[in-house]
């Protein structure tokens, strides 16, 4: 970790610079509750936000609780969430998740990392988003954007999102644990692309090490 990198000032600058840009779908769901955040996050995996934004409300219009969801068949859920990525697998996972929520957690989404990870299709990214957005619990969600951009800045040197999460837990004040994902996903989707980022219009171009960037605009 580069302790000289102004991480707090950088995130505060992003909070101002990114105002008005489209925000990640899940970050807009603070009022939706943990169950909808959980299911929408599963739908969003390997799927564009634009697609999830259509599929999730279509599903929730039919079933928006574990008890109403298990009344549907896997095929019915698959039809409702199509064309999200891996929609048939996700439909099966959603049914099993809802069954486990009912039998193990009285129909409620648990507010604990290990309990969330025990649900099918739930990894650390999903669990952290549910804790952060669904429950308002301080948690750092590290997706490909957070992992890539923090390394691109030269702030950290890590090889996996899991490693990045652990480093950020030590380096970031807790006030930034929840917002960092939304900020860097917005930056990554709109400006700091994996290949050929728009460095010329990036608000952080003067401090970014541009590590790994071979082509930019």
PATORTOR-377665 format. One record per atom (N, C-alpha, C): residue in three letters; x, y, z. Coordinates in steps of 0.2 Angstrom, whole numbers, plus 2048, in hexadecimal, padded with zeros to 3 digits. Layout:
AlaXYZ;...
//
This chain:
Unk8047FA800;Unk800800800;Unk804806800;Unk80380B7FC;Unk8068117FC;Unk803816801;Unk806817806;Unk80381B80C;Unk80382280A;Unk807824805;Unk80782C803;Unk80182D7FE;Unk7FE8287FC;Unk7F882A7F7;Unk7F382D7FB;Unk7F08337F9;Unk7EB8367FD;Unk7E48337FC;Unk7E382D7FF;Unk7DD8297FD;Unk7D682D800;Unk7D7830806;Unk7D1833808;Unk7CF839804;Unk7D483D803;Unk7D38437FE;Unk7D08417F8;Unk7D383C7F5;Unk7D18397EE;Unk7CA8377EE;Unk7C78347F3;Unk7C08327F4;Unk7BC8387F5;Unk7BE83C7F9;Unk7BA8427FA;Unk7B98467F3;Unk7BF8477EF;Unk7BF84A7E9;Unk7BA8467E4;Unk7BA8407E4;Unk7B583C7E0;Unk7AE83D7E2;Unk7AD83E7E8;Unk7A683F7EA;Unk7A38457E7;Unk7A784A7E6;Unk7A58517E3;Unk7A58507DB;Unk7AB84D7D8;Unk7AC84D7D1;Unk7A78487CE;Unk7A48437D1;Unk7A083E7CE;Unk7988407CE;Unk7978467D2;Unk7908487D2;Unk78D8487CB;Unk7878457CA;Unk7838467C4;Unk7858407BF;Unk78A83C7C1;Unk78B8367BD;Unk7868307BF;Unk78582C7BA;Unk7808267BD;Unk7848227C2;Unk7808217C7;Unk78281D7CD;Unk7818167CC;Unk7858117CF;Unk78480A7CF;Unk77D8087D2;Unk7798047CE;Unk7738027D0;Unk7728007D7;Unk7767FC7DA;Unk7757F97E1;Unk7767FF7E6;Unk77A8047E4;Unk77B8097E9;Unk77580E7E9;Unk77180D7E5;Unk76A8117E5;Unk76580D7E9;Unk7678087EC;Unk7618037EF;Unk7628047F7;Unk7648097FA;Unk765809801;Unk75E808804;Unk75980B801;Unk75280A804;Unk74E804802;Unk7518007FE;Unk74E7FA7FC;Unk74D7F4801;Unk7527F4806;Unk7527EF80A;Unk7577E9808;Unk75A7E580D;Unk75F7E080C;Unk75D7DB807;Unk7577D9807;Unk7557D3802;Unk7557D57FB;Unk7537DB7FA;Unk7537DD7F3;Unk75A7DF7F1;Unk75E7E27F5;Unk7657E37F4;Unk7697DD7F2;Unk7677D77F6;Unk76B7D17F5;Unk7697CE7EF;Unk7627CE7ED;Unk7607CB7E7;Unk7637CF7E1;Unk7627D67E1;Unk7647DA7DC;Unk76C7D97DB;Unk7707D97E0;Unk7777D87DF;Unk7797D17DC;Unk7757CC7DD;Unk7767C67DA;Unk7757C67D3;Unk76F7CA7D1;Unk76E7CB7CA;Unk7737CF7C6;Unk7767D37CA;Unk77B7D87C7;Unk7827D57C5;Unk7837CF7C8;Unk7897CC7C7;Unk78A7CA7C0;Unk7907CD7BD;Unk7917CC7B6;Unk78C7CE7B1;Unk7887D37B3;Unk7837D67AF;Unk7837DE7B0;Unk7827E17AA;Unk7827E87AA;Unk77C7EB7AE;Unk77D7F17B2;Unk7787F47B6;Unk7727F57B2;Unk7737F77AC;Unk76D7F97A8;Unk7687F27A7;Unk76B7ED7A7;Unk7677E67A6;Unk7647E57AD;Unk7687E57B3;Unk7667E47B9;Unk7607E97BB;Unk7607EF7B9;Unk75B7F47BB;Unk7557F27B8;Unk7547EE7B3;Unk74E7EC7B0;Unk74C7E57B3;Unk7517E17B4;Unk74F7DA7B6;Unk74D7DA7BD;Unk7507DE7C2;Unk74F7DE7C9;Unk7487E07CA;Unk7467E67C8;Unk73F7E87C9;Unk7397E47C6;Unk73B7E07C1;Unk7367DC7BE;Unk7357D67C2;Unk73B7D37C5;Unk73A7CE7CA;Unk7377D07D0;Unk7387D67D3;Unk7367D87D9;Unk72E7DA7D9;Unk72C7DB7D3;Unk7257DD7D2;Unk7217D67D3;Unk7247D17D2;Unk7207CA7D3;Unk7227C77DA;Unk7287C87DC;Unk72A7C57E2;Unk72F7C97E6;Unk72E7CC7EB;Unk7337D07EF;Unk7347CE7F6;Unk7337C87F8;Unk7357C57FE;Unk7377BE7FD;Unk73A7BB802;Unk73C7B4801;Unk7367B0800;Unk7307B1804;Unk72A7AD804;Unk7277AD7FD;Unk7277B37FA;Unk7237B47F4;Unk7287B17EE;Unk72E7B17EF;Unk7337AF7EA;Unk7337A77E9;Unk7327A47EF;Unk73279D7EE;Unk72B79A7EB;Unk72779E7EA;Unk72079C7E7;Unk72279B7DF;Unk72779E7DD;Unk72979E7D6;Unk72D7987D5;Unk72D7957CF;Unk7327907CD;Unk7387937CA;Unk73E78F7CA;Unk7447927C7;Unk7437947C0;Unk73F7917BC;Unk73E7937B5;Unk73A79A7B5;Unk73679B7B9;Unk7327A17BA;Unk7377A77BC;Unk73B7A67C0;Unk7407AB7C2;Unk7457AC7BD;Unk7477A77B9;Unk74B7A87B4;Unk7487AD7AE;Unk7427AB7AD;Unk73F7B07A8;Unk73E7B77AA;Unk73D7B87B0;Unk73C7BF7B3;Unk7437C37B3;Unk7487BF7B4;Unk74F7C37B5;Unk7537C27AE;Unk7517BF7A9;Unk7547BF7A3;Unk7547C67A0;Unk75A7C879D;Unk7607C579B;Unk7667C67A0;Unk7657C67A6;Unk76B7C77AA;Unk7707C17A9;Unk7767C27AA;Unk77B7BD7A9;Unk77A7B77AE;Unk77B7B17AB;Unk77A7AB7AE;Unk7737AA7B2;Unk76E7AD7AE;Unk7677AE7B1;Unk7647A77B4;Unk7657A17B1;Unk76379B7B3;Unk7667997BA;Unk76D79A7BA;Unk7707987C0;Unk76E79D7C6;Unk76D7A37C4;Unk76B7A87C9;Unk7647A77CC;Unk7607A47C7;Unk7597A37C9;Unk75979D7CE;Unk75D7987CD;Unk75D7927D2;Unk7607957D8;Unk7657997D8;Unk76879B7DE;Unk76379F7E2;Unk7607A47DF;Unk75B7A87E3;Unk7567A47E6;Unk75379E7E3;Unk74F79A7E7;Unk7527977ED;Unk7587947EC;Unk75B7917F2;Unk75C7967F7;Unk75E79C7F5;Unk7607A17FA;Unk7597A37FE;Unk7547A47FB;Unk74D7A57FE;Unk74B7A0803;Unk74C799801;Unk74B794805;Unk74F79480B;Unk75579580A;Unk75A795810;Unk75879B815;Unk7567A1812;Unk7547A7816;Unk74E7A581A;Unk74A7A1818;Unk74479F81B;Unk74579A821;Unk74979581F;Unk74A790824;Unk74F791829;Unk754795827;Unk75A79782C;Unk75979E82F;Unk7567A282C;Unk7567A982E;Unk74F7AD82F;Unk74A7A9830;Unk7437AB831;Unk7417B082B;Unk7447AF825;Unk7427B381F;Unk7467B981F;Unk74B7BA823;Unk74E7C1823;Unk7557C0820;Unk7587C581D;Unk75F7C481B;Unk7647C6821;Unk7687C1822;Unk76D7C2828;Unk7727C8827;Unk7737CB82C;Unk7787D182C;Unk77F7CF82E;Unk7817C982C;Unk7887C782E;Unk78C7C4828;Unk7927C5827;Unk7967C3821;Unk7967BC820;Unk7977B8825;Unk7987B0825;Unk7917AD823;Unk78B7B0826;Unk7857AE824;Unk7837AF81D;Unk7857B581B;Unk7837B7814;Unk7877B280F;Unk78E7B1811;Unk7927AD80C;Unk7907A680C;Unk78C7A4811;Unk78979D811;Unk78379C80C;Unk7817A2809;Unk77B7A1804;Unk77E7A07FD;Unk77B79C7F9;Unk77D79B7F2;Unk77E7A17EE;Unk7837A17EA;Unk7847A77E6;Unk7877AD7E9;Unk7887AD7EF;Unk78A7B37F3;Unk7917B37F5;Unk7957B77F2;Unk79C7B87F3;Unk79D7BE7F8;Unk7A47C07F9;Unk7A57C67FD;Unk7A27CC7FA;Unk7A37CD7F3;Unk7A07D37F0;Unk7997D47F2;Unk7957CF7F1;Unk78E7CF7F2;Unk78C7D07FA;Unk7907CC7FE;Unk78F7CD805;Unk7907D4807;Unk7967D7805;Unk7987DE807;Unk7937E3805;Unk7907E27FF;Unk78B7E77FD;Unk7847E6801;Unk7837E0802;Unk77C7DF806;Unk77D7E280D;Unk7837E1810;Unk7857E4817;Unk7857EC816;Unk7887EF811;Unk7897F6810;Unk7827F980E;Unk77F7F7809;Unk77A7FA806;Unk7737F8809;Unk7737F280B;Unk76C7EF80E;Unk76C7F1815;Unk7717F0819;Unk7717F1820;Unk7747F8822;Unk7787FB81E;Unk77C801820;Unk7827FF825;Unk7847F9825;Unk78A7F7829;Unk7907F9825;Unk7957FB828;Unk79B7FD825;Unk79F7F7822;Unk79F7F681C;Unk7A27F1818;Unk7A57F3812;Unk7AA7F080F;Unk7AE7F3809;Unk7AC7ED804;Unk7A97F07FF;Unk7A77EB7F9;Unk7AD7EC7F4;Unk7B17E77F2;Unk7B67E87ED;Unk7B47E47E7;Unk7B27E87E2;Unk7B17E47DB;Unk7B77E67D7;Unk7B67E47D0;Unk7BB7E57CC;Unk7BD7EC7CB;Unk7B97F17CC;Unk7BA7F87CB;Unk7BF7FA7D1;Unk7BD7F97D7;Unk7C07FB7DD;Unk7C77F87DD;Unk7C87F17DB;Unk7CE7EE7DB;Unk7D37F17D6;Unk7D07F27D0;Unk7D47F47CA;Unk7D67FC7CB;Unk7D28007CD;Unk7D38077CE;Unk7D88087D4;Unk7D78057D9;Unk7DC8067DF;Unk7E38047DD;Unk7E47FF7D9;Unk7EA7FD7D7;Unk7ED8027D1;Unk7E88047CD;Unk7EA8087C8;Unk7ED80F7CB;Unk7EA8117D0;Unk7EC8187D3;Unk7F38177D6;Unk7F58117D8;Unk7FB8107DB;Unk7FA8107E3;Unk7F48107E5;Unk7F38107EC;Unk7F480A7EF;Unk7F38047EC;Unk7F47FD7EF;Unk7F77F97E9;Unk7FA7F37EB;Unk7FD7EE7E7;Unk7FA7E87E9;Unk7F47E67E6;Unk7F17DF7E8;Unk7EF7DB7E1;Unk7EE7D57E2;Unk7ED7D17DC;Unk7E67CE7DC;Unk7E27CF7E2;Unk7DB7CC7E2;Unk7D77D17E5;Unk7D07D17E4;Unk7CB7D67E7;Unk7CB7D47EF;Unk7CC7CE7F1;Unk7CC7CC7F8;Unk7D27CF7FB;Unk7D87CF7F8;Unk7DD7D27FB;Unk7DC7DA7FB;Unk7DA7DD7F6;Unk7D87E47F6;Unk7D47E67FC;Unk7CE7E27FD;Unk7CA7E3802;Unk7CD7E4809;Unk7D27DF80A;Unk7D57DF811;Unk7DA7E5812;Unk7DD7E780C;Unk7E27ED80D;Unk7DD7F380E;Unk7D87F480A;Unk7D47F980B;Unk7D17FA812;Unk7CF7F4815;Unk7CD7F481C;Unk7D27F7821;Unk7D87F6820;Unk7DD7F9824;Unk7DF800822;Unk7DE80281C;Unk7E080981A;Unk7DB80E81A;Unk7D480C819;Unk7CF811818;Unk7CB81381F;Unk7CA819820;Unk7C581A826;Unk7BF817825;Unk7BB81582A;Unk7B5811829;Unk7B0815825;Unk7B081C826;Unk7AB820822;Unk7AB81F81B;Unk7B181D818;Unk7B181C811;Unk7B081480F;Unk7AF810814;Unk7AE809812;Unk7A880880D;Unk7A280B80F;Unk79D80A80B;Unk79D80E804;Unk79F814804;Unk79F8187FE;Unk7A48167F9;Unk7A98137FB;Unk7AF8127F6;Unk7AD80E7F0;Unk7A88097F1;Unk7A68057EB;Unk7A28097E6;Unk79D80D7E9;Unk7998117E4;Unk79D8167E0;Unk7A28197E4;Unk7A681E7E0;Unk7AB81B7DB;Unk7AE8157DC;Unk7B38127D8;Unk7AF80E7D2;Unk7A980C7D4;Unk7A58097CE;Unk7A380E7C9;Unk7A18147CC;Unk79F8197C7;Unk7A581C7C3;Unk7AA81D7C7;Unk7B081F7C3;Unk7B28197BE;Unk7B28137C0;Unk7B480E7BB;Unk7B080D7B5;Unk7A980E7B6;Unk7A480D7B1;Unk7A48137AC;Unk7A68197AF;Unk7A581F7AB;Unk7AB8217A8;Unk7B18207AC;Unk7B78247AA;Unk7BD81F7AA;Unk7BE81B7AF;Unk7C48177B0;Unk7C38107AE;Unk7C280F7A7;Unk7C18097A4;Unk7C68047A5;Unk7C57FE7A5;Unk7CB7F97A5;Unk7D07FA7A0;Unk7CD7FB79A;Unk7D27FC794;Unk7D0803791;Unk7D580778F;Unk7D580D78D;Unk7D0812791;Unk7D2813797;Unk7CF81879B;Unk7CF81F799;Unk7CA82379B;Unk7C982A799;Unk7CE82E79D;Unk7D482D79D;Unk7D98317A2;Unk7D88397A1;Unk7D783B79B;Unk7D7842799;Unk7D184679D;Unk7CC84279F;Unk7C68457A2;Unk7C58437A9;Unk7CA83F7AC;Unk7CA83C7B3;Unk7CC8427B8;Unk7C88437BD;Unk7CA8487C2;Unk7D08467C6;Unk7D28407C5;Unk7D883E7C9;Unk7DE83D7C5;Unk7DE83F7BF;Unk7E483E7BB;Unk7EB8417BD;Unk7EB8467C1;Unk7F18487C4;Unk7F48447C9;Unk7F08407CC;Unk7F383C7D2;Unk7F38357D0;Unk7F08337CB;Unk7F082B7C9;Unk7F68297C6;Unk7F98237C9;Unk7FF8217C6;Unk7FE81D7BF;Unk7F881C7BE;Unk7F68197B7;Unk7F98127B7;Unk7FA80F7BC;Unk7FD8087BC;Unk7F98037B8;Unk7FD8007B3;Unk7FA7FB7AF;Unk7F67FE7A9;Unk7F68057A8;Unk7F38087A2;Unk7F780879D;Unk7F5805797;Unk7FA805791;Unk7F680978B;Unk7F080B78C;Unk7EC80F787;Unk7E781378B;Unk7E6819789;Unk7E181D78C;Unk7DF822787;Unk7DA826789;Unk7D782B785;Unk7D7832789;
//
